[in-house]
Amino acid sequence: LFCSLYLLTKIILRLLHYRDLIPRLEDALAKFSRRDSAEVVQPVRTTVALQKHRGFLGMMPCYMENDGVLCTKLVCFYNREEGSTLPPVQATVVLLDPEYGNVKAVMEGEVITCMRTAAVSAISAKLLMRPGTEVLAILGSGQQARSHYTVFTEIFSFKEVRVWSRTREGAERFCRSVAGPVIVCGSAEEAVRGADAIVTVTGSTEPVLCGHWVKPGAHVAAVGACRPDWRELDDALMKEAVVYADSREGATAESGDVILSGVEVFAELGDVLNGTKAAHREKTTVFKSLGMGVEDAVSAKLVFDKWNAYTTSQL
């Protein structure tokens, strides 16, 4: 460890910025979709059930040979009971030297996970959202909701942002934690009616977003429901939309929204970035985010490089 975990969290927040992270993630997504083993080697996330605690341990390794990056993330995620004070997600990112095999850095993973996930959702919106959008709806009020609010309002010009949470207290807490104005909605339907962009970042295992509520041509970034039997979106929405994913293999193995609706993934974001698949902005689109090891790897490398540059400048 080159720093204590508490200080490392503060360091990551200081060093990691969306303006630097987004172009690196776009490059990583494009490399992943080319399926060149010299660029990215990344298996689908391996999970171990933590049945007693209603959770899972996920292991997300990635090797980028050409870039000299070897990384893995260990993440525990839980289906917590409503009102639980325990964290729904805990993560640790380990950056290694691919030649010697030694650990270069151990990083608290929550900030990296929240920021890279939100950044990839923003990339999906850059590619798939119609121009001239005005209304953003966020379903959920936790850490991921806050990180998505930050990046979406940083790079897009929404006139209105709405939030819905399972509890009024959660939605009001979210409003106090962000910098700009937010409208608290009493239902998910109220939040998404007429919205141009919708972000679902809930811990739900059953659909919270129904297709007949969604404006034709809207873009949905679906971030929660990362297990084969968990869902955020109903069949009507999944079957109406053109579905994109970060990883086709990940979506067909882990996403209940994809598996249980029986839809096909039209393309990966990397395919669109590479120009091999179209961005159907004129249609309703769903980006199903599962999260990938390559996203953690490039994020951790960015933090490590910036930390090294900072410490060197202090000598």
Order of alpha helices (4+ residues) and beta strands (2+ residues): alpha-alpha-beta-beta-beta-beta-beta-alpha-beta-alpha-beta-alpha-beta-alpha-beta-beta-alpha-beta-alpha-alpha-beta-alpha-beta-alpha
